[in-house]
Amino acid sequence: MAAVKELLLEILHSLNDGEFRKFKKFLLSAFQKDSKNIPLLLRYSNDRTAILDVMVQTYGRQSVDETREILKKLIHLLNLISLGYVVVTL
């Protein structure tokens, strides 16, 4: 499991701050969809290691699949933004 955590952490660190914020929003949605209790840390922390720990504690080995699905959504959203179909407001 340590190798999986290292890989996932590397992925999270490869995201810029804006992408990471969007990743967290998708992760929050996944928690809600799965009827999981959302830890406060997930809502308010930008510590990627801590976020990963929450993911692994919640999803275990499924963290890889959850990350893959979130990244697919993130890539799709970023493509729409780059094409001008979505306007992002902060």
Sequence and secondary structure as in RCSB ss.txt:
>XXXX:A:sequence
MAAVKELLLEILHSLNDGEFRKFKKFLLSAFQKDSKNIPLLLRYSNDRTAILDVMVQTYGRQSVDETREILKKLI
HLLNLISLGYVVVTL
>XXXX:A:secstr
 HHHHHHHHHHHHHS HHHHHHHHHHHHHHHHHTT    HHHHH   HHHHHHHHHHHHTTHHHHHHHHHHHHHH
HHHHHHHTTS     
